[in-house]
Amino acid sequence: MSKAIKCAGIAVCGLLVLVLVVNVTIIVKSYIYPDRVPDFLGYKPFIVLSGSMEPAIQAGDLIITKVIEAEKVAEGDIIAFQAEKNTIVTHRVTDVRTEEGLSFLTKGDANTGADAKAVGVGELEGIYLCRLAGVGNFAMFLQTPLGMLLFVITPLCLFILYDIVSRNRRSRAERSRTAELEAELAALRAAKGGGKDISG
């Protein structure tokens, strides 16, 4: 049981470290490149706030996109792009235009009409890879003080507490074992010394 708890604690800490590394990387990049959406190794997570791509993508999902060369985007692909400043939209490509430079016509699967403005190469953020159903809502909750307390600070403190208790328990066990060995050694020495006195 203790081994299972220890493995679970290590896994949780590993996950927290990964989340920390990703967050730090994204935060640093957001300061270095304030006009661009930060990425981690070319991957960009986005929280979906609307149902314009239902049923393929639901509101509250967390989607993962990857930076891609604009020339590789094809009709039918789902792309993330800047619709306006600080607003990222994820819609499906309905047509690829090349007449006046490369651009893409897009439309939300659940929308009745196409997007009014074509997406230029400079507005492309990445191509849709996958979605994590409902994780977007959870990610937003994690950004609140209560979410940080429940799912980041508390598990970390519990793991640290468990590690301290485990170390103390092992230390007591080692001291007890050392005392037993010393007692056995003293008994052997006494027995050996007593034997010599008798023979003498």
C-alpha positions in Angstrom: 0.0 0.0 0.0 2.8 2.4 0.9 4.5 1.7 -2.4 1.3 2.4 -4.3 0.9 5.7 -2.4 4.5 6.6 -3.1 4.2 5.8 -6.8 1.0 7.9 -7.0 2.7 10.8 -5.2 5.6 10.7 -7.6 3.3 10.6 -10.6 1.3 13.6 -9.3 4.6 15.5 -8.6 5.8 14.6 -12.1 2.5 15.9 -13.6 2.7 19.1 -11.6 6.3 19.7 -12.7 5.3 19.2 -16.3 2.4 21.6 -15.9 4.8 24.1 -14.3 7.4 23.8 -17.1 4.7 24.2 -19.8 3.2 27.2 -18.0 6.5 28.9 -17.4 7.5 28.4 -21.0 4.2 29.9 -22.2 4.4 32.8 -19.8 8.0 33.6 -20.8 7.1 33.5 -24.5 4.1 35.7 -24.0 6.4 38.4 -22.6 9.0 37.9 -25.3 6.5 37.8 -28.2 3.5 39.8 -26.9 1.8 39.9 -30.3 1.8 36.1 -30.8 0.0 33.2 -29.1 2.7 31.4 -27.1 3.4 27.7 -27.8 5.2 24.8 -26.2 7.3 22.9 -28.7 5.0 24.0 -31.5 1.8 23.0 -29.6 -0.8 25.5 -28.5 -3.7 24.7 -26.1 -6.9 26.6 -26.4 -10.1 26.6 -24.3 -13.2 26.4 -26.4 -15.8 28.9 -25.2 -18.5 28.6 -27.9 -20.4 25.8 -29.6 -19.7 26.9 -33.1 -17.9 23.6 -34.0 -20.4 21.2 -32.4 -20.6 18.3 -32.5 -16.9 17.8 -33.4 -15.8 20.2 -30.7 -17.9 21.2 -27.6 -17.9 24.3 -25.5 -15.7 23.7 -22.5 -13.3 21.4 -24.3 -9.5 21.9 -24.3 -8.1 21.6 -27.8 -4.5 21.1 -28.9 -3.3 22.6 -32.1 0.1 22.5 -33.8 1.9 25.1 -35.7 1.9 24.2 -39.4 3.1 25.8 -42.6 0.2 27.5 -44.3 0.9 25.8 -47.6 0.0 22.4 -45.9 -3.5 23.4 -44.9 -6.2 21.8 -47.0 -9.9 22.1 -47.4 -11.7 20.3 -44.6 -8.9 20.9 -42.0 -9.9 22.6 -38.7 -7.6 25.5 -38.0 -7.1 28.0 -35.2 -6.7 31.6 -36.2 -6.9 35.2 -35.0 -10.3 36.6 -35.8 -9.4 39.9 -34.1 -7.0 41.0 -31.4 -6.9 38.7 -28.5 -9.6 36.4 -30.0 -8.7 33.0 -31.4 -11.3 31.1 -33.4 -11.2 27.4 -34.4 -13.2 26.7 -37.5 -13.1 24.4 -40.5 -11.6 25.4 -43.8 -14.2 25.4 -46.6 -12.0 26.7 -49.4 -8.3 27.6 -50.0 -7.8 30.7 -52.1 -4.6 31.5 -53.9 -5.7 34.3 -56.3 -4.3 37.3 -54.3 -2.0 35.4 -51.9 -2.8 32.3 -49.9 -5.9 32.6 -47.7 -8.6 30.4 -46.3 -12.4 30.6 -46.1 -13.7 29.1 -42.9 -17.0 28.2 -41.2 -18.1 26.8 -37.9 -19.8 23.4 -38.3 -22.7 24.5 -36.2 -23.0 27.9 -37.9 -25.5 28.6 -40.7 -23.2 31.0 -42.6 -19.5 31.2 -43.4 -17.1 33.5 -41.6 -17.2 37.0 -43.1 -13.4 37.5 -43.4 -10.9 35.2 -45.1 -8.0 34.0 -42.9 -4.6 35.2 -44.0 -1.3 33.4 -43.5 -0.3 35.7 -40.8 -3.4 35.0 -38.8 -3.0 31.2 -38.8 -2.2 29.9 -35.4 -2.2 26.2 -36.0 -4.0 23.1 -37.2 -6.4 21.2 -34.9 -5.0 17.9 -33.5 -7.4 16.7 -30.8 -9.7 17.7 -28.0 -9.9 16.9 -24.3 -13.6 16.8 -23.5 -14.5 19.1 -20.7 -10.9 19.8 -19.7 -11.3 23.4 -20.7 -13.8 24.0 -17.9 -11.4 22.3 -15.5 -8.5 24.4 -16.7 -10.4 27.6 -16.2 -11.3 26.4 -12.7 -7.6 25.7 -12.0 -6.9 29.4 -12.7 -9.1 30.4 -9.8 -7.7 30.6 -6.2 -10.0 27.8 -5.1 -8.9 25.6 -8.0 -5.2 26.3 -7.3 -5.7 25.4 -3.6 -7.7 22.1 -4.3 -5.7 20.7 -7.2 -2.2 22.1 -6.9 -1.2 23.4 -3.5 -3.1 20.7 -1.4 -1.8 17.6 -3.3 1.7 19.0 -3.2 1.5 19.7 0.5 0.1 16.2 1.1 2.9 14.6 -0.8 5.5 16.6 1.1 3.8 15.6 4.4 3.7 12.0 3.4 7.3 12.1 2.5 8.3 13.6 5.9 6.2 10.9 7.7 7.7 8.1 5.6 11.3 9.4 6.3 10.6 9.6 10.0 9.1 6.1 10.0 12.1 4.7 8.2 14.5 6.5 10.5 12.7 5.0 13.6 12.8 1.5 12.0 16.5 1.9 11.3 17.2 3.1 14.8 15.2 0.2 16.2 17.1 -2.3 14.1 20.4 -0.7 15.1 19.5 -1.0 18.7 18.5 -4.7 18.3 21.8 -5.4 16.5 23.8 -3.6 19.2 21.9 -5.6 21.9 22.6 -8.9 20.1 26.2 -8.0 19.7 26.5 -7.1 23.4 24.8 -10.4 24.4 27.3 -12.3 22.2 30.2 -10.5 23.7 28.9 -11.1 27.2 28.4 -14.8 26.4 31.9 -15.1 25.0 33.4 -13.3 28.0 31.5 -15.5 30.4 32.7 -18.6 28.7 36.4 -17.5 29.1 35.9 -16.9 32.8 34.5 -20.4 33.3 37.3 -22.1 31.4 39.9 -20.1 33.4 
